[in-house]
Amino acid sequence: MDYVGIIFIIGLVILVHEAGHFAAARLSGIPIALFSVGFGPKLIAFRRGETEYRLSAVPLGGYVLPAIEDENEFFAIPVSRRLVMTLGGPAANVAMTLVLLGILNAAAGGTSFTGTFLKPFEQTAVMGLRILDAFGRLFSGGGELSGIVGIVAQGTAFVGGSAVKAAQFAAVLSLNLAIFNLLPLPALDGGKALLYLMEKVHPSAVKAHVPLAITGWVLILGLMLYTTWADVLRYAAG
């Protein structure tokens, strides 16, 4: 599988994440103005009810925009409903991992209730603990960060032309995205959920959302630029 295939997998994993936010928002009664597949200029679009469904020019993931006028209207939505929407993205990625592992188990050992429906939960738990350990070593200085360039290069080397390995890569990447987004850091789903819960303790915590989110996005964008540059230098030197 070439670079394009790996980029497609990355985009699919991100799209599943955003679709999870969308489904959770609809389930909790939060209106959605726009659900875009991809980013950038609009290619085609149609409207169903109050939601515009859009295909955009850069097919790497997608995004969801609630149908609200301003932040005050958003924070007027009950905390419980906002939590459902926020956690829907990571939940969708975990579900994707479970489904892919079930398919892989069935392909390897035949279809059985245990292998297809039960064993994936054990496999996901073990994989999740390994990912958490890797994150722990990263924050303690014992790990190495990779950006999109590194992920594409490593994914291409791992997958080769194997459909089985492509599914394994997608499962691991999906769970990584879920766990990373649940970290209690500003701008990530875990950080948003933590701030929503803090509103229950002290309503004035709502004032911290916007400045922390801006700070978080600046840090994330800076980290993305740093890891991308480090990846380019690493692979250019190699």
DOSEVO-888472 format. One record per residue (C-alpha): residue number from 0; residue in three letters; x, y, z. Coordinates in nm, 2 decimals. Each point is the difference from the previous one (the first is absolute). Layout:
N
<NUM,ALA,<X,Y,Z>>;
...
***
This chain:
238
<0,MET,<0.00,0.00,0.00>>;
<1,ASP,<0.14,0.34,-0.10>>;
<2,TYR,<-0.01,0.34,0.18>>;
<3,VAL,<-0.34,0.08,-0.15>>;
<4,GLY,<-0.15,-0.31,0.16>>;
<5,ILE,<0.14,0.09,0.34>>;
<6,ILE,<-0.12,0.36,-0.03>>;
<7,PHE,<-0.35,-0.15,-0.09>>;
<8,ILE,<0.01,-0.21,0.32>>;
<9,ILE,<0.10,0.30,0.21>>;
<10,GLY,<-0.28,0.21,-0.15>>;
<11,LEU,<-0.25,-0.29,0.06>>;
<12,VAL,<0.09,-0.03,0.36>>;
<13,ILE,<-0.04,0.38,0.05>>;
<14,LEU,<-0.33,-0.01,-0.19>>;
<15,VAL,<-0.13,-0.27,0.23>>;
<16,HIS,<0.10,0.21,0.30>>;
<17,GLU,<-0.20,0.30,-0.14>>;
<18,ALA,<-0.29,-0.22,-0.10>>;
<19,GLY,<-0.01,-0.11,0.37>>;
<20,HIS,<-0.03,0.36,0.11>>;
<21,PHE,<-0.28,0.05,-0.25>>;
<22,ALA,<-0.19,-0.31,0.10>>;
<23,ALA,<0.03,0.08,0.37>>;
<24,ALA,<-0.11,0.36,-0.06>>;
<25,ARG,<-0.31,-0.12,-0.18>>;
<26,LEU,<-0.07,-0.26,0.27>>;
<27,SER,<0.03,0.27,0.27>>;
<28,GLY,<-0.22,0.25,-0.18>>;
<29,ILE,<0.28,0.25,-0.10>>;
<30,PRO,<-0.08,0.15,-0.34>>;
<31,ILE,<0.27,-0.03,-0.26>>;
<32,ALA,<0.04,0.26,-0.27>>;
<33,LEU,<0.28,-0.16,-0.20>>;
<34,PHE,<0.16,-0.34,-0.04>>;
<35,SER,<0.29,0.01,-0.24>>;
<36,VAL,<0.19,-0.30,-0.14>>;
<37,GLY,<0.34,0.16,-0.06>>;
<38,PHE,<0.13,0.35,0.05>>;
<39,GLY,<0.04,0.31,-0.22>>;
<40,PRO,<-0.22,0.12,-0.29>>;
<41,LYS,<-0.34,-0.16,-0.05>>;
<42,LEU,<-0.03,-0.24,-0.29>>;
<43,ILE,<-0.36,-0.12,0.03>>;
<44,ALA,<-0.26,0.03,0.27>>;
<45,PHE,<-0.36,-0.07,0.08>>;
<46,ARG,<-0.23,0.09,0.28>>;
<47,ARG,<-0.22,-0.23,0.20>>;
<48,GLY,<-0.20,0.17,0.27>>;
<49,GLU,<0.21,0.26,0.18>>;
<50,THR,<0.33,-0.17,-0.09>>;
<51,GLU,<0.22,0.06,-0.30>>;
<52,TYR,<0.20,-0.31,-0.11>>;
<53,ARG,<0.31,0.10,-0.19>>;
<54,LEU,<0.28,-0.16,-0.19>>;
<55,SER,<0.31,0.22,0.01>>;
<56,ALA,<0.32,0.02,-0.20>>;
<57,VAL,<0.25,-0.15,0.25>>;
<58,PRO,<-0.13,-0.35,0.08>>;
<59,LEU,<0.19,-0.03,0.33>>;
<60,GLY,<-0.26,-0.05,0.27>>;
<61,GLY,<-0.29,0.24,0.05>>;
<62,TYR,<-0.16,0.23,0.25>>;
<63,VAL,<-0.33,0.08,0.17>>;
<64,LEU,<-0.15,0.34,0.08>>;
<65,PRO,<-0.29,0.03,0.24>>;
<66,ALA,<-0.29,0.23,-0.10>>;
<67,ILE,<0.06,0.27,0.25>>;
<68,GLU,<0.04,0.38,-0.02>>;
<69,ASP,<0.28,0.05,0.25>>;
<70,GLU,<0.18,-0.16,0.30>>;
<71,ASN,<-0.26,0.11,0.24>>;
<72,GLU,<-0.26,-0.20,-0.18>>;
<73,PHE,<0.23,-0.30,0.00>>;
<74,PHE,<0.07,0.02,0.37>>;
<75,ALA,<-0.38,0.03,0.06>>;
<76,ILE,<-0.03,-0.36,-0.12>>;
<77,PRO,<-0.01,-0.23,0.31>>;
<78,VAL,<0.34,-0.15,0.10>>;
<79,SER,<-0.12,-0.35,-0.03>>;
<80,ARG,<-0.09,0.05,-0.37>>;
<81,ARG,<0.33,0.17,-0.08>>;
<82,LEU,<0.18,-0.29,0.17>>;
<83,VAL,<-0.18,-0.25,-0.22>>;
<84,MET,<0.10,0.19,-0.31>>;
<85,THR,<0.36,0.05,0.11>>;
<86,LEU,<0.06,-0.37,0.09>>;
<87,GLY,<-0.18,-0.12,-0.32>>;
<88,GLY,<0.32,0.04,-0.20>>;
<89,PRO,<0.23,-0.22,0.21>>;
<90,ALA,<-0.28,-0.25,0.05>>;
<91,ALA,<-0.03,-0.03,-0.38>>;
<92,ASN,<0.37,-0.07,-0.03>>;
<93,VAL,<-0.01,-0.27,0.27>>;
<94,ALA,<-0.30,-0.16,-0.18>>;
<95,MET,<0.20,0.01,-0.33>>;
<96,THR,<0.29,-0.18,0.17>>;
<97,LEU,<-0.24,-0.27,0.14>>;
<98,VAL,<-0.16,-0.05,-0.34>>;
<99,LEU,<0.33,-0.03,-0.18>>;
<100,LEU,<0.14,-0.24,0.26>>;
<101,GLY,<-0.31,-0.21,-0.03>>;
<102,ILE,<0.04,-0.02,-0.37>>;
<103,LEU,<0.37,-0.09,0.03>>;
<104,ASN,<-0.08,-0.27,0.25>>;
<105,ALA,<-0.27,-0.15,-0.23>>;
<106,ALA,<0.24,0.01,-0.30>>;
<107,ALA,<0.28,-0.17,0.20>>;
<108,GLY,<-0.19,-0.26,0.19>>;
<109,GLY,<-0.36,-0.02,-0.14>>;
<110,THR,<-0.31,0.16,0.13>>;
<111,SER,<-0.09,-0.07,0.36>>;
<112,PHE,<-0.19,0.19,0.27>>;
<113,THR,<0.31,0.01,0.22>>;
<114,GLY,<0.25,0.10,-0.26>>;
<115,THR,<-0.22,0.24,-0.19>>;
<116,PHE,<-0.19,0.17,0.28>>;
<117,LEU,<0.18,-0.06,0.33>>;
<118,LYS,<0.37,-0.03,-0.06>>;
<119,PRO,<0.02,0.35,-0.17>>;
<120,PHE,<-0.08,0.16,0.34>>;
<121,GLU,<0.29,-0.18,0.16>>;
<122,GLN,<0.23,0.09,-0.29>>;
<123,THR,<-0.11,0.36,0.01>>;
<124,ALA,<0.07,0.02,0.38>>;
<125,VAL,<0.35,-0.15,-0.04>>;
<126,MET,<0.07,0.24,-0.29>>;
<127,GLY,<-0.13,0.29,0.19>>;
<128,LEU,<0.23,-0.07,0.30>>;
<129,ARG,<0.30,-0.01,-0.24>>;
<130,ILE,<-0.10,0.33,-0.15>>;
<131,LEU,<-0.04,0.16,0.34>>;
<132,ASP,<0.34,-0.13,0.10>>;
<133,ALA,<0.15,0.15,-0.32>>;
<134,PHE,<-0.17,0.33,0.08>>;
<135,GLY,<0.15,-0.02,0.35>>;
<136,ARG,<0.35,-0.06,-0.13>>;
<137,LEU,<-0.05,0.29,-0.25>>;
<138,PHE,<-0.09,0.25,0.27>>;
<139,SER,<0.29,-0.13,0.22>>;
<140,GLY,<0.25,0.06,-0.28>>;
<141,GLY,<0.05,-0.36,-0.09>>;
<142,GLY,<-0.20,-0.01,-0.33>>;
<143,GLU,<0.02,0.16,-0.34>>;
<144,LEU,<-0.27,0.21,-0.16>>;
<145,SER,<-0.11,-0.06,-0.36>>;
<146,GLY,<-0.21,0.24,-0.21>>;
<147,ILE,<-0.21,-0.07,-0.31>>;
<148,VAL,<0.32,-0.06,-0.21>>;
<149,GLY,<0.13,-0.26,0.24>>;
<150,ILE,<-0.34,-0.17,0.03>>;
<151,VAL,<-0.03,-0.03,-0.38>>;
<152,ALA,<0.35,-0.12,-0.04>>;
<153,GLN,<-0.03,-0.26,0.29>>;
<154,GLY,<-0.34,-0.11,-0.12>>;
<155,THR,<0.12,-0.05,-0.35>>;
<156,ALA,<0.29,-0.21,0.12>>;
<157,PHE,<-0.22,-0.21,0.23>>;
<158,VAL,<-0.29,-0.06,-0.24>>;
<159,GLY,<0.18,-0.07,-0.32>>;
<160,GLY,<-0.26,-0.14,-0.23>>;
<161,SER,<-0.18,-0.20,0.27>>;
<162,ALA,<-0.38,0.06,0.06>>;
<163,VAL,<0.03,-0.18,0.33>>;
<164,LYS,<0.28,0.23,0.12>>;
<165,ALA,<-0.19,0.30,-0.14>>;
<166,ALA,<-0.29,-0.10,0.23>>;
<167,GLN,<0.23,-0.05,0.29>>;
<168,PHE,<0.16,0.35,-0.06>>;
<169,ALA,<-0.35,0.16,-0.01>>;
<170,ALA,<-0.10,-0.17,0.32>>;
<171,VAL,<0.31,0.11,0.19>>;
<172,LEU,<-0.02,0.35,-0.15>>;
<173,SER,<-0.37,0.03,0.09>>;
<174,LEU,<0.06,-0.10,0.36>>;
<175,ASN,<0.30,0.24,0.02>>;
<176,LEU,<-0.22,0.29,-0.11>>;
<177,ALA,<-0.27,-0.09,0.25>>;
<178,ILE,<0.25,-0.02,0.30>>;
<179,PHE,<0.19,0.31,-0.11>>;
<180,ASN,<-0.33,0.20,-0.03>>;
<181,LEU,<-0.10,-0.11,0.35>>;
<182,LEU,<0.31,0.15,0.16>>;
<183,PRO,<-0.11,0.29,0.23>>;
<184,LEU,<0.17,0.27,-0.20>>;
<185,PRO,<-0.16,0.32,-0.14>>;
<186,ALA,<-0.16,-0.03,-0.34>>;
<187,LEU,<-0.01,-0.38,0.02>>;
<188,ASP,<-0.32,-0.19,0.07>>;
<189,GLY,<0.13,-0.10,0.35>>;
<190,GLY,<0.08,0.36,0.09>>;
<191,LYS,<-0.34,0.12,-0.12>>;
<192,ALA,<-0.17,-0.28,0.20>>;
<193,LEU,<0.20,0.10,0.31>>;
<194,LEU,<-0.10,0.36,-0.03>>;
<195,TYR,<-0.37,-0.09,-0.05>>;
<196,LEU,<0.01,-0.20,0.32>>;
<197,MET,<0.17,0.29,0.18>>;
<198,GLU,<-0.30,0.21,-0.10>>;
<199,LYS,<-0.21,-0.23,0.22>>;
<200,VAL,<0.22,0.08,0.30>>;
<201,HIS,<0.03,0.37,-0.08>>;
<202,PRO,<-0.19,0.17,-0.29>>;
<203,SER,<0.26,0.27,-0.04>>;
<204,ALA,<0.23,-0.26,-0.15>>;
<205,VAL,<-0.18,0.06,-0.33>>;
<206,LYS,<0.22,0.32,-0.03>>;
<207,ALA,<0.31,-0.22,-0.02>>;
<208,HIS,<-0.11,-0.19,-0.31>>;
<209,VAL,<0.08,0.25,-0.28>>;
<210,PRO,<0.35,0.12,0.13>>;
<211,LEU,<0.10,-0.36,0.08>>;
<212,ALA,<-0.12,-0.13,-0.34>>;
<213,ILE,<0.19,0.27,-0.18>>;
<214,THR,<0.31,-0.08,0.20>>;
<215,GLY,<-0.05,-0.37,-0.07>>;
<216,TRP,<-0.03,0.05,-0.37>>;
<217,VAL,<0.31,0.22,-0.02>>;
<218,LEU,<0.19,-0.27,0.18>>;
<219,ILE,<-0.14,-0.28,-0.22>>;
<220,LEU,<0.08,0.19,-0.32>>;
<221,GLY,<0.35,0.07,0.13>>;
<222,LEU,<0.05,-0.36,0.09>>;
<223,MET,<-0.12,-0.11,-0.35>>;
<224,LEU,<0.24,0.24,-0.17>>;
<225,TYR,<0.29,-0.12,0.23>>;
<226,THR,<-0.07,-0.37,-0.06>>;
<227,THR,<-0.04,0.04,-0.37>>;
<228,TRP,<0.33,0.19,-0.03>>;
<229,ALA,<0.17,-0.27,0.22>>;
<230,ASP,<-0.15,-0.27,-0.22>>;
<231,VAL,<0.13,0.16,-0.31>>;
<232,LEU,<0.35,0.04,0.14>>;
<233,ARG,<0.00,-0.36,0.13>>;
<234,TYR,<-0.10,-0.16,-0.33>>;
<235,ALA,<0.21,0.24,-0.20>>;
<236,ALA,<0.30,-0.11,0.21>>;
<237,GLY,<-0.09,-0.36,-0.02>>;
***
